[in-house]
Amino acid sequence: MQKWHKLGYAALAGAVLLGGAMVLPTMAANGPGSALAFPYWTISTSSSTQIRITDTSNGPKTEVDDGPFSVCVRFNWICKGEGSGATRFCNELDEHYCLTHHETLTFNVADHLSFGGSTPLCGTDGEGFLVAFAETPDGVPVSFNSLIGSAHITNADGSSDAYNAIPFVSPYAPGALLPTTDGVGGGGLRFGVLAGSAFGITAGGLPCTPIGPACFDSGDYETPPKVLQSDFQAVDPGISTDLILITLDVVSGDINTQTHVDLVWWNEEEDAFSTSRNIWCYERIPLSTIGSGRFTSSGLGTATGSLRAKTPVGGKSILGAIRETAPGLSGIRPMYATGFNPTVYFPE
């Protein structure tokens, strides 16, 4: 009976939050968006990745030089920070494609990023993250909440992983243009309204309905999170878990400062452990390499646990995924997101 009351209270609290959702920024969850984030791809010698992006709209088609299309998509392939020290360079490659309604773009990442067998993008690591967003044929970001995507990864042992991209909706009317200059001398695009944030709604901490430039602090896309949650499996010989973290608070293809991430995790008995980590744009972190052995089954004390990753107050926004491997098991899944924070993303 006690558990029933506890569940009933939680459901009631959830209903209250849901009822107030109009005053809280939210992510698109599993719905289509105008921008998609893929937290992990790899083109290493032992793995390959296929990316798919679909336009779920019903059109209409528009004629351009190379045929009919409904929307174009910019691809920003981004690597982890190179070098050492407090600032590091995050390499990037841009690509641009157009597609028509209900079409799915499908391609092997290595075909696009290995440059005919030469050193692949992101060097010997050959891995990073992808941001894809709707734009016009002239390269102007546009509100087009009809994009979905997925990644499909084949590993050296023949196992495979797949996950859905993380979508971000635009609060603007369909087809609305979202251009401003980046302000860093690179000639790229800054996703924001006037001096506002690239992503998210920040006017007094509350949402602001964008009407032209009148909503000064409203972003072109909804806000990324700064708190991530997931369960995980403990690591042992032959069993591994990787924490994948990315931040959209970056100038891709340029120097970036570090993102500080605090990690707290619990075993099945609710015993808590903690550590911290700095990342530059992207990082895939084997749990076996951090936490002073507290991610192993013996150090954790149980076979599974729960994990929270967050940035400090005023810190950057983060996205993440969990990658687990074991005999007969391989899987990647994006982490659950809470706690929103404005961010700025500059694709150069």
FIBA-990645 format. One record per residue: residue in three letters; x, y, z of N, C-alpha, C in turn. Coordinates in steps of 0.001 Angstrom, whole numbers, plus 500000, padded with zeros to 6 digits. Atoms other than C-alpha are relative to their C-alpha. Example, Ala and Ser with C-alpha at 12.3 -4.5 7.8 and 13.67 -1.06 7.14 Angstrom:
% FIBA-990645
 residu    npx    npy    npz   capx   capy   capz    cpx    cpy    cpz
    ALA 500890 498810 500000 512300 495500 507800 500900 501200 500000
    SER 499180 498810 499940 513670 498940 507140 499230 501090 500730
END
This chain:
% FIBA-990645
 residu    npx    npy    npz   capx   capy   capz    cpx    cpy    cpz
    MET 500829 498803 500000 500000 500000 500000 500865 501250 500000
    GLN 499109 498854 499950 502850 502369 500796 500571 500303 498614
    LYS 499463 499792 501331 504368 501835 497357 498932 500556 499061
    TRP 501066 499483 500858 500968 502439 495733 499823 501492 500225
    HIS 500148 498571 499707 500654 505789 497509 501176 500784 499434
    LYS 498825 499314 500535 504203 506691 496511 499883 500162 498495
    LEU 500183 499927 501446 503428 505879 492864 498903 500999 499655
    GLY 501080 499059 500253 500178 507798 493030 500453 501428 500164
    TYR 499478 498650 499781 501978 510843 494418 500906 500417 498859
    ALA 499107 499680 501110 504622 510648 491710 499203 500293 498741
    ALA 500819 499762 501175 501943 510391 489024 499309 501351 500086
    LEU 500644 498706 499811 500125 513393 490516 500995 501126 499755
    ALA 498972 498979 500204 503378 515398 490595 500315 500144 498523
    GLY 499740 499948 501438 504000 514455 486985 498891 500729 499265
    ALA 501117 499326 500642 500533 515650 486060 500086 501499 500205
    VAL 499840 498573 499736 501211 518992 487726 501052 500589 499087
    LEU 498957 499515 500897 504429 519355 485774 499511 500051 498568
    LEU 500509 500025 501360 502688 518341 482587 499034 501153 499767
    GLY 500931 498903 500131 499977 520865 483232 500709 501336 499862
    GLY 499239 498768 500099 502674 523541 483554 501015 499982 498902
    ALA 498974 500152 501035 504598 522394 480505 500073 501196 499071
    MET 499978 498851 500892 503632 525544 478643 500986 501059 500462
    VAL 499037 499015 499521 506072 527478 480810 501373 499378 500209
    LEU 498702 500654 499892 508968 525033 480551 500465 499578 498619
    PRO 499492 500471 501287 511212 524424 477530 500142 498489 500011
    THR 499938 501451 500069 511068 520813 476376 500702 499561 498737
    MET 499380 500571 501183 512935 518592 473948 498948 499252 499187
    ALA 500968 500626 500905 511263 516928 470973 499760 498533 500304
    ALA 500115 501421 499666 511657 513479 472559 500193 499162 498743
    ASN 499848 500857 501173 510994 510994 469751 499360 500589 498746
    GLY 500630 499389 501155 509266 513435 467404 501023 500580 499042
    PRO 499100 499373 500967 510753 514987 464262 500437 501385 500466
    GLY 499495 498687 499652 512792 518186 464501 500596 500703 498799
    SER 499298 499231 501029 514564 520890 462509 501498 499773 500059
    ALA 498586 500329 499840 517975 519854 463867 500108 498640 500676
    LEU 499775 501333 499442 519338 516396 464737 501429 499900 500514
    ALA 498672 500251 499450 522263 515446 466967 500232 498491 500078
    PHE 499562 501397 499928 524044 512093 466545 501225 499972 500906
    PRO 498886 499881 499059 526278 511692 469635 501201 499106 499703
    TYR 498858 500898 500241 528512 508970 468149 499950 499432 498593
    TRP 499754 500743 501235 529839 507781 464805 501459 499575 500003
    THR 498616 500478 500060 532990 505845 464017 500314 499502 498594
    ILE 499500 500539 501273 535025 505079 460888 501389 499417 500229
    SER 498717 500623 499697 537899 503299 462615 500181 498753 499136
    THR 499729 501193 500809 539555 500287 460971 499170 498800 500435
    SER 500746 501154 499495 537460 497973 463133 498489 500194 499986
    SER 501428 499728 499950 534035 499642 462835 499588 500878 498827
    SER 500540 499127 501034 531807 501394 460327 498636 500505 500443
    THR 501268 499373 499619 528777 503664 460594 499201 500376 498763
    GLN 500936 499532 501023 525756 504237 458386 499061 501008 500651
    ILE 500908 498965 499526 523710 507430 458854 498791 500055 499079
    ARG 501226 499819 500775 520084 507795 457748 499265 501231 500514
    ILE 500834 498845 499666 518053 511012 457671 498804 500004 499060
    THR 501243 500063 500760 514417 511114 456543 499211 501290 500156
    ASP 500966 498911 499984 512115 513966 455591 498610 499377 500091
    THR 501308 500629 499782 508749 512894 457031 498844 500852 499493
    SER 501073 499099 500432 506826 515799 455487 499301 499472 498747
    ASN 500743 500319 501213 504253 515565 452710 500280 500984 498867
    GLY 499638 499060 501055 505994 518191 450615 499556 501412 500350
    PRO 499880 500243 501443 505573 520269 448553 501443 499948 499523
    LYS 498697 499991 500636 508487 519827 446186 500279 501376 499397
    THR 499554 498773 500643 510497 522757 444881 501050 499634 498971
    GLU 499032 500302 501042 512477 522702 441669 501286 500804 500218
    VAL 498692 499358 499968 516216 523455 441876 500813 499427 498846
    ASP 499191 500387 501157 519086 522953 439444 500159 498490 499872
    ASP 499765 501440 500058 519605 519316 440402 498729 499189 500199
    GLY 501238 500744 499916 515920 518379 440531 499100 500473 501120
    PRO 500942 499587 498964 512964 518580 442916 500526 499680 501402
    PHE 499623 500258 498611 513470 518818 446687 498943 500614 500904
    SER 500876 499378 499012 511511 519624 449833 500798 500745 501048
    VAL 499153 499330 499013 514384 520591 452160 501455 499603 499743
    CYS 498574 500340 500014 518173 520699 452294 500478 499829 501436
    VAL 499473 500300 498665 520266 519504 455237 501504 500252 500007
    ARG 498576 499788 499780 523663 520721 456461 500502 498956 501000
    PHE 499367 500967 499119 525919 518072 458022 501274 500625 500568
    ASN 498774 499583 499319 528538 519187 460588 500582 498795 500729
    TRP 499297 501112 499359 530914 516297 461404 501073 500606 500903
    ILE 499140 499316 499032 532839 517258 464559 500787 498980 500807
    CYS 499092 500882 499257 535829 515675 466342 500187 500502 501429
    LYS 499631 499553 498669 536984 515785 469938 501162 500986 499897
    GLY 498967 498982 500005 539423 518507 470923 501393 499423 499819
    GLU 498621 500399 500245 542979 518165 469615 500952 500872 500813
    GLY 498996 499259 499254 546033 519176 471621 499866 499788 501490
    SER 500051 500081 498543 546399 519810 475350 499808 501408 500545
    GLY 500205 498696 499385 545702 522595 477787 498534 500352 500127
    ALA 501360 499574 499692 542600 524606 478648 499157 500216 498750
    THR 500733 499844 501249 541640 525253 475002 500539 499019 498978
    ARG 499613 500995 500993 541666 522729 472144 499210 500203 498712
    PHE 500608 499834 501312 540848 522656 468449 499083 498831 499694
    CYS 500982 501029 500341 537695 520773 467415 499795 500007 498484
    ASN 500044 500067 501449 538046 519749 463768 498571 499735 499522
    GLU 501350 500130 500529 534955 519819 461540 500046 499885 498482
    LEU 500217 500054 501435 533791 518941 458037 498535 500292 499729
    ASP 501364 499660 500413 530691 520461 456370 499623 499250 498738
    GLU 500576 500538 501232 528486 518726 453818 498570 500497 499885
    HIS 501308 499425 500274 525210 519783 452201 499268 499091 499010
    TYR 500803 500872 500856 522449 517613 450713 498566 500514 499968
    CYS 501426 499698 500098 518893 518154 449495 499229 498696 499794
    LEU 500833 501188 500159 516070 515610 449637 498554 500424 499856
    THR 501410 499719 500192 512405 515407 448841 499181 499275 501058
    HIS 500815 500520 498901 509484 514487 451086 499913 498476 499945
    HIS 499998 501445 499765 509499 510927 452462 501251 499307 499456
    GLU 498741 500596 500425 512993 510398 451076 500909 499781 501208
    THR 499004 500281 498970 515690 508823 453260 501393 500065 499383
    LEU 498593 499963 500389 519327 509805 452787 500725 498908 500761
    THR 499268 501090 499376 521479 506751 453480 501404 499956 499425
    PHE 498631 500077 500495 525262 506665 453271 500931 499495 501094
    ASN 498963 500466 499080 528308 505079 454863 500924 501164 500319
    VAL 499221 498843 499565 530229 507636 456898 501412 499955 499431
    ALA 498621 500104 500486 533623 506311 455798 500132 500461 498557
    ASP 499955 499567 501390 532768 507005 452152 500111 501510 499888
    HIS 500012 498548 500045 532386 510680 453021 501180 500611 500752
    LEU 499031 499379 499104 535044 511219 455672 501399 499411 499945
    SER 498658 500590 500049 538008 508972 454788 500830 500547 498851
    PHE 499278 499331 501079 538940 510983 451660 500804 499017 499151
    GLY 499365 500948 500910 539710 507995 449456 501136 499213 500604
    GLY 498982 500831 499367 541791 506096 451980 501084 500768 500710
    SER 499015 499215 499265 543863 508984 453338 499572 500103 501457
    THR 500313 499876 498581 543838 509991 457007 498555 500451 500183
    PRO 501418 499642 499872 540169 510053 458058 499815 501235 500879
    LEU 500360 498922 499091 538448 512973 459716 500098 499491 501433
    CYS 499775 500328 498591 539272 512969 463448 501203 499078 500172
    GLY 498717 500682 499850 542637 511299 462753 499870 498525 500279
    THR 499966 501439 499720 543457 507871 464122 498805 499546 500809
    ASP 501195 500372 499235 540446 507958 466463 498852 499664 499056
    GLY 501045 500256 500980 538098 508170 463493 498616 499957 500589
    GLU 501321 499972 499401 535101 509041 465652 499683 501403 500491
    GLY 500433 498694 499546 533071 512032 466758 498489 500057 500029
    PHE 501453 499872 500006 529552 513433 466630 499567 500821 498793
    LEU 500568 499356 501173 527249 514865 463967 498825 500867 500417
    VAL 501178 499140 499901 524863 517821 463956 499495 500236 498583
    ALA 500612 499790 501309 522481 517991 460982 498780 500889 500178
    PHE 501107 499080 499836 520015 520815 460466 499433 500412 498653
    ALA 500693 499609 501222 517463 521924 457892 500451 501381 499569
    GLU 499620 498705 500541 518442 524778 455601 499474 500137 498577
    THR 500393 499737 501380 517631 526365 452242 501135 499587 499069
    PRO 498910 500292 500933 519627 525602 449064 501136 501007 500076
    ASP 498975 498975 499853 521494 528856 449804 500733 499916 501338
    GLY 499278 500195 498748 522646 527563 453209 499479 500786 501177
    VAL 500584 499261 498885 520286 529526 455477 499186 499037 500864
    PRO 500795 500878 499142 518949 527570 458513 498519 500360 499944
    VAL 501430 499794 500180 515192 527118 458340 499240 499119 500988
    SER 500876 500806 499151 512387 525901 460596 499327 498940 499140
    PHE 500540 501111 500800 511416 522471 459265 499928 498783 500911
    ASN 500103 501038 498971 510207 520156 462037 499468 498692 499440
    SER 500411 501248 500647 510004 517053 459858 501159 499038 499809
    LEU 498829 500855 500188 513478 515497 460109 500113 498969 501119
    ILE 499636 501048 499052 514216 512167 461806 501282 499349 499502
    GLY 498755 500627 500415 517444 510198 461783 500402 498861 500909
    SER 499480 501113 499207 519285 507118 462996 501417 499673 499555
    ALA 498640 500461 500284 522807 505706 463163 500051 498493 500173
    HIS 499877 501458 499977 523751 502066 462475 501485 499665 499905
    ILE 498562 500218 499852 527192 500849 463565 500300 498516 499971
    THR 499533 501381 500061 528920 497592 462646 501371 499924 500653
    ASN 498763 500127 499239 531682 496495 465028 500889 498897 499428
    ALA 499020 500946 500542 534812 494440 464359 499610 498553 500242
    ASP 500369 501379 499682 533358 491333 466044 498723 499558 499302
    GLY 501216 500347 500721 530327 491397 463744 498721 500453 500679
    SER 501188 499485 499324 527956 492827 466341 499644 501368 499425
    SER 500437 498718 500537 525992 495958 465549 499250 500793 501056
    ASP 500723 499082 499128 524531 498986 467317 499127 500895 499142
    ALA 500841 499026 500688 521746 501360 466342 499344 500891 501041
    TYR 500704 499083 499106 520204 504436 467917 499340 501093 499175
    ASN 500675 498882 500652 517848 507264 467003 500718 501301 500328
    ALA 499416 498680 499768 519210 510781 466583 499165 500774 501013
    ILE 500685 499136 499040 518321 513393 469215 499463 501213 499247
    PRO 500560 498905 500792 515883 515885 467610 499830 501281 500815
    PHE 500294 498698 499406 515470 519602 468322 499004 500721 499093
    VAL 501003 499295 500788 512352 521442 467208 500316 501487 499973
    SER 499935 498543 500072 512220 525053 466090 498636 500561 500368
    PRO 501304 499438 499623 509490 527234 467673 499409 500907 498936
    TYR 500475 499104 501043 509149 529258 464473 499053 499287 499044
    ALA 500933 500535 500984 506547 528803 461747 500750 499202 498951
    PRO 499332 500791 501032 507353 526176 459094 500490 500882 498855
    GLY 499412 499237 501082 509672 527617 456490 500639 501304 500408
    ALA 499396 498746 499551 510806 530572 458637 501520 499893 499955
    LEU 498543 499978 500075 514444 531530 458033 500590 500362 501355
    LEU 499386 499823 498687 516818 531499 461000 501438 500522 499890
    PRO 498605 499608 500192 519925 533466 459971 500438 501158 500887
    THR 499263 498856 499470 522293 535687 461956 501471 499698 499829
    THR 498561 500240 500136 526045 536154 461668 500569 499467 501289
    ASP 499458 500665 498817 528295 534268 464031 500793 500930 500904
    GLY 499293 499052 499156 530263 537267 465283 501414 499618 500346
    VAL 498632 500415 499673 533589 535408 465334 500912 500119 498789
    GLY 499141 499741 501143 534892 536447 461934 500149 498844 499040
    GLY 499847 501160 500853 534420 533065 460321 499040 499950 498831
    GLY 500955 500000 501089 531558 533940 458029 498970 498896 500079
    GLY 500961 501086 499843 529497 531077 459409 498664 500509 500486
    LEU 501341 499667 499553 526020 531049 460920 499912 499880 501505
    ARG 500297 500111 498575 525007 531805 464460 498519 499720 500142
    PHE 501400 500344 499821 521784 530134 465502 499443 500791 501178
    GLY 500581 499232 498926 520140 532862 467524 499237 501183 499454
    VAL 500724 498805 500357 517803 535840 467437 500714 501181 500634
    LEU 499222 498868 499512 519778 539083 467745 501155 499467 500844
    ALA 498898 500466 499165 522143 538524 470692 499606 498788 500831
    GLY 500498 501114 499201 520140 535573 471998 500780 498719 499772
    SER 499299 501264 500061 521182 531976 472350 499668 499245 498721
    ALA 500225 500826 501175 521515 529496 469535 498817 499083 500212
    PHE 501072 500917 499667 519276 526978 471201 499302 500540 501245
    GLY 500666 499829 498745 516604 527533 473761 499335 501327 500229
    ILE 500880 498900 499663 514352 530004 475424 500432 500527 501357
    THR 499323 499529 498795 515935 532240 478037 499413 501279 500579
    ALA 500525 498713 499539 513739 535328 478528 499490 499878 501429
    GLY 500395 500069 498604 513586 535648 482311 499861 498592 500513
    GLY 500111 501387 499595 513968 531895 482564 498739 499327 499504
    LEU 501252 500539 500492 510609 531430 480836 499983 500035 498480
    PRO 500064 499982 501457 509671 530680 477236 499505 501342 499482
    CYS 500397 498761 500638 509132 533548 474880 499574 499656 498582
    THR 500485 500331 501335 506996 533197 471747 500695 500873 498970
    PRO 499270 499188 500971 509184 534299 468823 499056 500629 498992
    ILE 500754 499273 501009 507497 536966 466715 500972 500980 499361
    GLY 498960 499177 500600 510064 538388 464332 501165 500116 500959
    PRO 498872 499815 499077 512991 539857 466276 499555 500477 501379
    ALA 500485 499399 498759 510744 540995 469146 500394 499189 501223
    CYS 499643 500842 498866 511600 538039 471354 501517 499914 500072
    PHE 498548 499807 500040 515175 539037 472145 500770 498767 500412
    ASP 499224 501103 499445 516233 535980 474117 499548 498636 499512
    SER 500472 501300 500461 514451 533260 472187 500947 499422 498973
    GLY 499104 500648 500937 516560 530742 470307 499274 499478 498782
    ASP 500561 500571 501215 516054 529202 466912 499565 498549 500197
    TYR 500346 501380 499676 515826 525714 468445 499772 499907 501505
    GLU 500224 500201 498576 514686 524365 471778 501322 499720 500716
    THR 498787 500036 499213 517206 524172 474601 500538 498589 500216
    PRO 499392 501278 499604 519656 521265 475007 500081 499897 501523
    PRO 499964 500172 498540 519949 519792 478493 501374 500262 500585
    LYS 498731 499967 499287 522641 520187 481113 500071 498894 501059
    VAL 500019 501148 499086 521652 517103 483173 499569 498768 499205
    LEU 500287 501242 500709 521717 513549 481760 499871 498861 501006
    GLN 500246 501131 499112 520466 510309 483370 500009 498701 499199
    SER 500067 501319 500643 520887 506619 482541 500306 498915 501021
    ASP 499490 501178 499309 521223 503153 483967 501260 499540 499268
    PHE 498805 500527 500658 524439 501243 483166 500334 498637 500586
    GLN 499496 501275 499503 526048 497821 483495 501401 500200 500557
    ALA 498653 499958 499432 529099 497371 485720 500989 499362 499035
    VAL 498984 500493 500930 532356 496678 483894 500856 498926 500661
    ASP 499170 501120 499580 534406 493495 484183 500756 499520 498771
    PRO 499349 500532 501204 536756 491558 481877 498974 499475 498997
    GLY 500937 500405 501035 534859 491122 478609 498697 500763 499994
    ILE 501222 499196 499900 532124 493526 479705 500409 501460 500137
    SER 499591 498602 499966 532473 497229 478995 498798 500916 499834
    THR 500985 498939 500154 530420 500399 479237 500743 501295 499723
    ASP 499421 498706 500333 531339 503699 477573 498970 501088 500228
    LEU 500813 498799 499878 529944 507095 478488 500420 500949 498873
    ILE 499728 499100 501120 529701 509309 475374 499385 501350 500323
    LEU 500465 498657 499677 529437 513050 476022 500367 500955 498878
    ILE 499711 498931 500953 529174 515952 473578 499399 501294 500540
    THR 500590 498711 499675 528475 519662 473963 499768 500773 498715
    LEU 500284 499130 501130 526829 521994 471486 500437 501431 500282
    ASP 499406 498700 499690 528469 524972 473240 501381 500073 499377
    VAL 498706 500061 500688 531204 524999 470621 500000 500914 498785
    VAL 499787 499462 501337 532611 526813 467644 500679 498876 499235
    SER 499436 501155 500697 533082 523834 465357 501031 500468 498991
    GLY 498918 499611 500878 536281 523940 463356 500817 501135 500556
    ASP 499256 498909 499381 537929 526281 465868 500416 499598 501412
    ILE 499541 500218 498628 539466 526601 469346 498817 500085 500953
    ASN 501088 500010 499024 537144 525755 472252 500525 499780 501407
    THR 499676 500222 498597 537297 525890 476020 499413 498682 500471
    GLN 500447 501285 499471 536688 522829 478164 498581 500082 500550
    THR 501298 500157 499360 533326 521614 479397 500182 499130 501229
    HIS 499859 500761 498753 533351 520511 483039 498715 499225 500278
    VAL 501147 500868 499761 531049 517571 483803 500177 499294 501339
    ASP 500022 500732 498730 530224 516248 487279 499225 498703 499828
    LEU 500615 501320 500109 529406 512530 487468 499655 499472 501390
    VAL 500430 500674 498777 527401 510885 490255 499315 498710 499580
    TRP 500651 501258 500333 526403 507232 490169 499688 499213 501272
    TRP 500510 500763 498874 524607 504784 492449 499941 498526 499636
    ASN 500228 501423 500214 524560 501007 492842 498553 499667 500371
    GLU 501378 500407 499742 521399 498985 493409 499594 500205 501454
    GLU 500288 499756 498589 521676 499624 497165 499945 501493 500319
    GLU 500074 498547 499893 521611 503407 496568 501245 500617 500623
    ASP 498725 499412 499589 525244 503876 497625 500486 500923 498884
    ALA 499631 498990 500996 526551 507002 495869 501515 500147 499884
    PHE 498588 499738 500296 529943 507670 494238 500053 501209 499065
    SER 499927 498819 500856 531214 510708 492369 501416 500235 499491
    THR 498735 499532 500562 533977 512105 490171 499655 501124 499030
    SER 500259 498959 500990 534334 514782 487468 500880 499762 498783
    ARG 499300 500202 501266 535566 515035 483903 499936 501283 499185
    ASN 500008 498893 500955 536572 517738 481423 500014 499425 498584
    ILE 500032 500428 501389 535728 517308 477735 500149 501224 499105
    TRP 499931 498957 501019 536366 519340 474601 499192 499515 498802
    CYS 500908 500310 501108 533437 519034 472158 499437 498587 500066
    TYR 500452 501389 500047 533280 515212 472243 500971 499136 500796
    GLU 499146 500968 499312 534558 512375 474401 499246 498692 500174
    ARG 500518 501328 499671 533937 508633 474581 500863 499468 501137
    ILE 499264 500284 498768 534926 507612 478111 499680 498588 500474
    PRO 500237 501309 499395 535284 503934 479084 499882 500146 501517
    LEU 500185 499867 498555 533914 503702 482617 501100 499287 500785
    SER 498913 500709 499316 536749 501312 483447 501202 500893 500263
    THR 498836 499125 499853 539202 504240 483170 499781 501116 501010
    ILE 500285 498932 499032 537512 506533 485711 499330 499406 501231
    GLY 500754 500416 498823 535981 506324 489158 500749 499116 500960
    SER 499175 500777 499049 538883 504520 490886 499450 498609 500247
    GLY 500487 501370 499875 537387 501098 490192 498580 499861 500490
    ARG 501365 500051 499468 533909 502030 491413 498954 499696 498941
    PHE 500927 500420 501040 532365 501133 488052 500095 498506 499721
    THR 499939 501453 500130 533455 497472 488263 498936 499375 500894
    SER 501042 500640 499184 530988 494966 489683 500445 499870 501453
    SER 499525 500106 498619 533215 494471 492744 500051 501362 500675
    GLY 499940 498666 499409 533791 498196 493286 498635 500624 500165
    LEU 501352 499476 499906 530166 499072 492591 499183 499233 501025
    GLY 500727 500831 499044 528886 496184 494645 498768 499347 499423
    THR 501154 500599 500679 526109 495320 492176 500311 499916 498511
    ALA 499749 500205 501426 525841 494307 488523 499575 501182 499139
    THR 500475 498831 500737 524052 497490 487449 499907 501188 500939
    GLY 500149 498794 499210 523676 501069 488589 499321 501080 499190
    SER 500547 498843 500711 522345 504497 487650 501017 501127 500047
    LEU 498966 498992 500203 524358 507481 486474 499362 501335 499679
    ARG 500419 498645 500337 523867 511244 486393 501220 500815 499609
    ALA 498953 499096 500457 526050 513640 484399 499407 501390 499886
    LYS 500538 498641 500064 525599 517384 484776 501138 501008 499995
    THR 499035 498913 499962 527402 520658 484305 499617 500964 501113
    PRO 500299 499096 498887 527671 523324 487034 499009 501090 499609
    VAL 500873 498857 500240 525336 526284 487412 500744 500987 499094
    GLY 499361 499122 500960 526064 528550 484457 500915 499285 499034
    GLY 499132 500775 500875 527914 525729 482728 499376 499730 498656
    LYS 500443 500287 501360 527555 524407 479208 498941 498892 499986
    SER 500966 501076 500193 524844 522128 477883 500699 498762 499462
    ILE 499400 501254 500434 525599 518470 477190 498925 499065 499460
    LEU 500784 501141 500456 524161 515520 475311 500851 498762 500211
    GLY 499198 501191 499753 525186 511921 475829 499305 498720 499607
    ALA 500501 501341 500302 524783 508237 475165 500795 498994 500825
    ILE 499346 501126 499324 525655 504945 476847 500221 498900 498975
    ARG 499675 501107 500909 527425 502208 474861 500456 498816 500849
    GLU 499706 501189 499209 527460 498719 476411 500355 498836 499090
    THR 499632 501219 500725 529208 495587 475145 500255 498884 500995
    ALA 499792 501213 499217 529309 492066 476511 499837 498835 499034
    PRO 500206 501135 500910 529325 488551 475028 498539 499910 499552
    GLY 501350 500071 500547 526313 488495 472731 499178 501260 500174
    LEU 500733 498766 499747 525388 492078 473629 500803 501182 499499
    SER 499403 498725 500374 526138 495437 472043 498871 500979 499760
    GLY 501085 499043 500161 524026 498548 472221 500409 501407 500365
    ILE 499815 498582 499717 524014 502350 472182 498627 500620 500188
    ARG 501266 499303 499796 521239 504510 473576 500267 501410 500543
    PRO 499871 498648 499446 520961 508284 474129 499519 500047 501438
    MET 500377 499857 498604 520713 509350 477765 498753 500874 500122
    TYR 501136 499145 499710 517579 510861 479258 500494 501378 500417
    ALA 499544 498626 499809 517765 514649 479506 499035 500776 500883
    THR 500771 499088 499154 516583 517108 482182 500867 501229 500256
    GLY 499216 498847 499584 517649 520511 483456 500564 500782 498841
    PHE 499614 499347 501240 517869 522915 480538 500868 501228 500244
    ASN 499055 498894 499888 520488 525585 479885 500247 500573 498605
    PRO 499749 499437 501337 520954 528042 476989 501389 499654 499491
    THR 498706 500313 500600 523771 527302 474569 500114 500682 498650
    VAL 499756 499408 501303 525332 528680 471411 500845 499042 499194
    TYR 499275 500904 500868 526464 526541 468490 500389 500753 498733
    PHE 499508 499314 501180 528639 528031 465746 500544 498986 498997
    PRO 499416 500837 501040 529018 525841 462647 500789 500873 499026
    GLU 499159 499170 500889 531929 527331 460726 499941 499493 498572
END
